[in-house]
Amino acid sequence: MKHIFKNYRSSLVLLTAILIGGIAGVIWGPKTAIVQPLGDLFLNLMFMIIVPLVFFSITSAIASMNEMARLGKILGSILLVFLGTALISAVIGFLGTIVINPLENTDTTAIQELMKDGDPEAAVEEVTILGQLVKTFTVSDFSELFSKSNMLQLIVFSIIFGLSAALAGEKAKPVTAFLSAGTAVMMKMVKIIMYYAPIGLGCYFAAIIGQLGPQILEGYARAFALYLVLSLIYYFGFFTLYAFIAGGKEGVKIYWKNVLPPSVTAVATCSSAASIPVNLEYVRKMGVPKDIAETVIPLGANLHKDGSVFGGVLKIVFLFTLFGKEMTSMTSILSILGVSFLVGAVMGAIPGGGMIGEMLILTVFGFPIEALPIIAVISTIIDAPATLLNSTGNTVSAMMVTRLVEGKDWLKKTLKTEKKLA
């Protein structure tokens, strides 16, 4: 019993803090905004270290690889897993909206009024798919890489930098050693900051619940309920299936043994970026090799977002229904799946992110800019479960990538090694 408590002590403390914060938010409502600075302090501390943590972890993992064939196999496996799970998410999300239309029997008058409150200046710039892709993967100035708003661009730079160091071989050994040391230092910083996590997360959650509660009403209630049902099915059903594919019955056991802390962090922070340190720690406990973990997790925080794909489908169908657009033809179905798939790749890995994806939806389908507040509300109410799927899905994806790279017996080898070391 003591052993079990020791293993789950940190998780139980976090859950207790979150529960207390949630109760406080329900009881005192908007008044809990007074403690939000304490929650923001935790998030700011995490965001302060995200940029160097991502840079050092990715570049170190890639630069330290002596076998370029292994790097290519890892990246190829990541691409296969990310695309496969995202496609499954898009199909499931669309089928869910067919069964339960978010706006069925809902008075849309109040939602239409929201459009009048939208700020047309919020997106004056016209967005094209190719233009958006350029902005999604690159920045126009090196200094812009040091912003958490440009995480995906930083990852692209880090991959190229790490690859260049690996190709340079012996000449780059001092750089490789520096990157490895930098990763170790950053992880120690994460450990120090996490001591404040129960207070920070509890206060943040209290403030969010206090402000969010009144918004989950009327026309949005059905959308939220649908998303929650899909999230639960995907979280418990498909993540278990993915873990089984990765490592059989032992894979399922080791996954669910270690997935609680990453899940709690994701729900509490509503941030895939803030969850990176915790995911890196626990995905290693799932038996994933260091180089695979430090490549999959940071990349996944920006490129692999099954929850955002669900959200993209929900938002598109919501707008299609509201504006009376036909969505049963094969062309409409494929376009909905395709755009929601793309939205899952461009959503920002920060709390409340997603403006780029929402603008992409409006532009591609020709909806008025004034409709932005409609899907902005949806983004807000699904933020927590979406982040849960986005972030936690990266851990089981890391297991599947390991299965592809290391072979079907990878977990048995890991468990044998751990027994020898014990």
C-alpha positions in Angstrom: 0.0 0.0 0.0 2.8 2.4 0.9 4.5 1.5 -2.4 1.4 2.4 -4.4 1.0 5.7 -2.5 4.6 6.5 -3.2 4.2 5.9 -6.9 1.1 8.0 -7.2 1.7 10.6 -4.5 2.5 13.4 -6.8 -0.5 12.6 -9.0 -2.8 12.4 -6.0 -1.5 15.8 -4.8 -2.1 17.3 -8.2 -5.6 15.8 -8.5 -6.5 17.1 -5.0 -5.3 20.6 -5.9 -7.3 20.5 -9.1 -10.4 19.2 -7.4 -10.2 21.9 -4.7 -9.7 24.5 -7.4 -12.7 23.2 -9.4 -15.0 23.3 -6.4 -13.9 26.8 -5.6 -14.6 27.9 -9.2 -18.1 26.4 -9.1 -18.9 28.0 -5.7 -17.4 31.5 -6.1 -17.6 31.8 -9.9 -15.9 34.9 -11.4 -14.7 35.9 -7.9 -12.0 33.2 -8.2 -10.2 35.4 -10.8 -8.4 36.9 -7.8 -6.2 33.8 -7.6 -5.5 33.6 -11.3 -2.2 35.4 -11.0 -0.9 32.5 -8.8 -1.9 30.1 -11.6 -0.4 32.4 -14.3 2.8 32.4 -12.3 3.1 28.6 -12.7 2.3 28.8 -16.4 4.7 31.7 -17.0 7.5 29.7 -15.3 6.8 26.8 -17.5 6.6 28.9 -20.6 9.9 30.6 -19.7 11.7 27.3 -20.1 9.7 25.8 -23.0 11.8 27.4 -25.8 15.2 26.3 -24.5 13.8 23.0 -23.4 12.4 22.2 -26.8 15.6 23.4 -28.6 18.0 21.4 -26.4 15.9 18.2 -26.2 15.3 17.9 -30.0 18.8 19.0 -31.1 20.5 16.9 -28.5 18.5 13.8 -29.4 19.2 14.2 -33.1 22.8 15.4 -32.9 23.7 12.4 -30.6 22.5 9.9 -33.1 25.4 8.1 -34.7 23.2 6.2 -37.2 21.5 8.4 -39.7 19.5 5.4 -40.8 17.9 5.2 -37.3 17.1 8.9 -37.4 15.3 8.4 -40.8 13.5 5.4 -39.4 12.3 7.4 -36.4 11.1 10.4 -38.4 9.4 8.1 -40.9 7.6 6.2 -38.1 6.5 9.5 -36.5 5.0 10.6 -39.8 3.2 7.3 -40.2 1.8 7.3 -36.7 0.8 11.0 -36.6 -1.0 10.9 -39.9 -2.7 7.6 -39.2 -4.1 8.6 -35.7 -5.1 12.0 -37.0 -7.0 10.5 -39.9 -8.8 8.1 -37.5 -9.7 11.1 -35.3 -11.2 13.1 -38.2 -13.4 10.2 -39.3 -14.6 9.4 -35.8 -15.3 13.1 -35.2 -17.3 13.4 -38.4 -19.3 10.3 -37.6 -20.1 11.7 -34.2 -21.5 14.9 -35.7 -23.7 12.8 -38.0 -25.2 10.9 -35.1 -25.6 14.1 -32.9 -25.8 17.4 -34.8 -24.6 20.1 -32.4 -27.2 22.6 -33.5 -30.2 20.2 -33.7 -33.3 21.8 -32.1 -31.2 24.7 -31.0 -32.2 28.3 -31.3 -29.4 29.9 -33.3 -30.6 33.5 -32.9 -28.3 34.1 -29.9 -25.4 32.6 -31.8 -26.1 34.8 -34.8 -26.0 37.8 -32.5 -22.4 36.9 -31.6 -21.3 37.7 -35.1 -22.3 41.3 -34.6 -19.9 41.4 -31.7 -17.0 40.0 -33.7 -14.1 42.3 -34.5 -13.6 42.4 -38.2 -10.1 43.8 -37.6 -9.2 40.5 -36.0 -8.4 39.0 -39.4 -8.1 41.5 -42.1 -5.3 39.7 -43.8 -6.4 37.1 -46.4 -5.1 33.6 -45.7 -4.2 31.1 -48.4 -3.3 27.5 -47.7 0.2 27.8 -49.1 0.8 31.1 -47.5 -0.4 29.7 -44.1 1.9 26.7 -44.5 4.9 29.0 -45.0 4.0 30.9 -41.9 3.3 27.8 -40.0 6.8 26.2 -40.5 9.1 29.3 -40.9 9.6 32.8 -39.5 11.1 35.8 -41.3 13.6 36.6 -38.6 15.8 34.5 -36.3 14.7 36.4 -33.2 11.1 35.3 -33.7 12.2 31.8 -32.9 12.5 32.8 -29.2 8.7 33.1 -28.8 6.4 30.4 -27.6 4.0 31.5 -30.3 6.4 30.1 -32.9 7.0 26.7 -31.4 6.6 24.7 -34.6 9.1 27.0 -36.4 11.5 26.5 -33.5 11.1 22.7 -33.9 11.9 22.9 -37.6 15.0 24.9 -36.8 16.0 22.5 -34.0 15.7 19.5 -36.3 17.8 21.1 -39.0 20.4 22.2 -36.4 20.5 18.8 -34.8 20.8 17.0 -38.1 23.6 19.4 -39.2 25.5 18.6 -36.0 25.1 14.9 -36.5 26.3 15.2 -40.1 29.3 17.2 -39.0 30.5 14.2 -37.0 33.7 14.6 -34.9 34.0 18.4 -35.5 30.6 18.9 -33.8 31.4 16.9 -30.7 31.7 20.0 -28.4 28.4 21.2 -29.7 26.8 17.8 -29.1 28.2 17.8 -25.5 26.8 21.3 -24.9 23.4 20.3 -26.2 23.3 17.2 -23.9 24.4 19.2 -20.9 21.8 21.8 -21.7 19.0 19.2 -21.8 20.1 17.9 -18.4 20.0 21.4 -16.9 16.6 22.2 -18.3 15.1 19.0 -16.9 16.4 20.0 -13.5 14.8 23.4 -13.8 11.5 21.6 -14.7 11.8 19.5 -11.5 12.3 22.7 -9.4 9.3 24.5 -10.9 7.1 21.4 -10.5 7.3 21.8 -6.7 5.0 24.8 -7.1 2.6 22.9 -9.4 -0.1 21.9 -6.9 -0.6 25.6 -5.9 -0.3 27.0 -9.4 -2.5 24.4 -11.0 -5.1 24.6 -8.3 -5.4 28.4 -8.6 -5.4 28.4 -12.4 -8.1 25.8 -12.6 -10.3 27.6 -10.0 -10.1 30.8 -12.1 -10.8 29.0 -15.3 -13.8 27.2 -14.0 -15.1 30.3 -12.3 -15.1 32.2 -15.6 -16.0 29.4 -18.0 -19.1 28.0 -16.2 -21.7 30.3 -17.6 -20.5 29.9 -21.1 -21.4 26.1 -21.3 -25.1 26.9 -22.0 -27.8 26.7 -24.7 -26.6 26.0 -28.2 -23.1 25.1 -27.1 -24.1 22.5 -24.5 -24.8 19.9 -27.1 -21.5 20.6 -28.8 -19.6 20.2 -25.5 -21.5 17.0 -24.6 -20.7 15.5 -28.0 -17.1 16.4 -27.8 -16.8 15.0 -24.2 -18.4 11.7 -25.3 -16.0 11.4 -28.3 -13.0 12.3 -26.0 -13.9 9.6 -23.5 -14.3 7.0 -26.2 -11.0 8.0 -27.8 -9.1 8.4 -24.6 -10.1 5.0 -23.0 -10.9 3.0 -26.1 -8.5 4.0 -28.9 -5.5 4.9 -26.6 -5.8 1.4 -25.1 -6.0 0.0 -28.7 -2.9 2.0 -29.7 -1.0 0.8 -26.6 -2.0 -2.8 -27.4 -0.7 -2.4 -31.0 2.5 -1.0 -29.6 3.3 -3.5 -26.9 0.5 -6.1 -26.5 -1.1 -6.6 -23.0 2.1 -5.4 -21.3 2.0 -2.3 -23.4 -1.5 -1.6 -22.1 -0.5 -2.2 -18.5 2.6 0.0 -18.6 0.7 2.8 -20.5 -2.1 3.1 -18.0 0.3 2.8 -15.1 2.1 5.9 -16.2 -0.5 8.0 -18.1 -2.2 9.7 -15.2 0.3 12.5 -14.4 0.5 13.6 -18.1 -3.3 13.5 -18.3 -3.7 15.6 -15.1 -1.2 18.1 -16.3 -2.8 18.4 -19.7 -6.3 18.9 -18.3 -5.1 21.4 -15.6 -3.0 23.6 -17.9 -4.9 23.3 -21.1 -1.5 23.5 -22.8 0.3 20.9 -24.9 3.5 23.0 -24.5 3.3 23.1 -20.7 2.8 19.3 -20.7 6.0 18.6 -22.6 8.3 18.2 -19.5 5.9 15.8 -17.8 5.3 13.8 -21.0 9.1 13.4 -21.5 9.5 12.1 -17.9 6.6 9.5 -18.0 7.1 8.4 -21.6 10.5 7.2 -20.5 8.8 5.2 -17.7 6.7 3.6 -20.4 9.9 2.1 -21.9 10.4 4.5 -24.8 14.1 5.1 -25.7 15.5 8.6 -24.9 16.1 9.6 -28.5 12.6 8.6 -29.6 11.0 10.2 -26.6 12.8 13.5 -27.1 11.9 13.6 -30.8 8.2 12.4 -30.6 7.0 14.5 -27.6 8.2 18.0 -28.7 7.1 17.3 -32.3 3.8 15.9 -31.2 3.0 19.0 -29.1 2.8 21.0 -32.3 2.1 18.4 -35.1 0.0 15.7 -33.5 -3.3 16.9 -32.1 -6.1 14.4 -32.3 -8.2 16.5 -30.0 -7.8 19.5 -32.3 -8.8 17.4 -35.2 -12.0 16.5 -33.3 -12.5 20.2 -32.6 -11.9 21.1 -36.2 -14.6 18.8 -37.4 -17.0 20.0 -34.7 -16.4 23.7 -35.6 -16.8 23.1 -39.3 -20.0 21.1 -38.9 -21.3 23.7 -36.5 -20.8 26.4 -39.1 -22.1 24.3 -42.0 -25.4 23.7 -40.0 -25.7 27.4 -38.9 -25.3 28.7 -42.5 -27.3 25.9 -44.2 -24.4 24.5 -46.2 -24.8 21.0 -47.6 -22.3 18.6 -46.0 -23.5 15.1 -47.1 -21.8 15.1 -50.6 -18.5 13.3 -51.0 -16.8 16.6 -51.8 -18.1 18.2 -48.6 -17.1 15.2 -46.5 -13.6 15.1 -47.9 -13.1 18.8 -47.5 -14.3 18.7 -43.9 -12.0 15.8 -43.1 -9.1 17.5 -44.9 -9.4 20.9 -43.3 -10.0 19.5 -39.8 -6.8 17.4 -40.4 -4.9 20.5 -41.3 -6.3 22.4 -38.4 -4.9 19.7 -36.1 -1.4 20.5 -37.4 -1.6 24.3 -37.1 -3.3 24.8 -33.8 -1.1 26.6 -31.3 0.4 24.6 -28.4 -0.6 27.2 -25.8 -3.7 27.8 -23.6 -6.5 29.3 -25.7 -4.5 28.8 -28.9 -6.1 28.0 -32.2 -6.8 31.4 -33.8 -4.8 30.3 -36.9 -6.8 27.2 -37.3 -10.1 29.0 -36.9 -9.1 31.6 -39.5 -8.2 28.8 -41.8 -11.6 27.2 -41.5 -13.4 30.5 -42.2 -11.2 31.3 -45.2 -11.2 27.9 -46.9 -15.0 27.5 -46.6 -15.8 31.1 -47.3 -17.6 31.9 -44.0 -17.8 35.5 -42.9 -15.1 36.8 -40.6 -17.9 37.8 -38.2 -18.4 34.1 -37.5 -15.1 33.9 -35.7 -16.6 34.4 -32.2 -18.9 31.4 -32.8 -16.0 28.9 -33.1 -13.9 30.9 -30.5 -16.6 30.0 -27.9 -16.4 26.3 -29.0 -12.6 26.4 -28.6 -12.9 27.7 -25.1 -15.4 25.1 -23.8 -13.6 22.1 -25.4 -10.1 23.4 -24.4 -9.5 21.0 -21.5 -10.6 17.7 -23.2 -9.0 18.7 -26.4 -5.6 19.3 -24.7 -6.0 15.9 -22.9 -6.2 14.1 -26.3 -3.6 16.3 -27.9 -1.0 15.9 -25.2 -1.6 12.5 -23.8 -1.9 11.0 -27.3 1.7 11.8 -27.9 2.7 9.4 -25.1 1.0 6.4 -26.7 2.2 7.6 -30.1 5.8 7.4 -28.8 5.1 3.8 -27.9 3.9 3.0 -31.4 6.9 4.7 -33.0 9.2 2.6 -30.7 7.3 -0.5 -31.9 8.1 0.5 -35.5 11.7 1.4 -34.9 12.8 -1.2 -32.3 10.6 -4.1 -33.4 7.7 -6.1 -31.8 9.8 -7.2 -28.8 10.9 -3.7 -27.8 9.0 -3.7 -24.5 10.1 -7.2 -23.4 13.7 -6.1 -23.9 13.1 -2.9 -21.9 11.4 -4.8 -19.0 14.3 -7.3 -18.9 16.8 -4.5 -18.7 15.0 -2.9 -15.9 14.9 -6.2 -13.9 18.7 -6.5 -14.3 19.2 -3.0 -13.1 16.8 -3.4 -10.1 
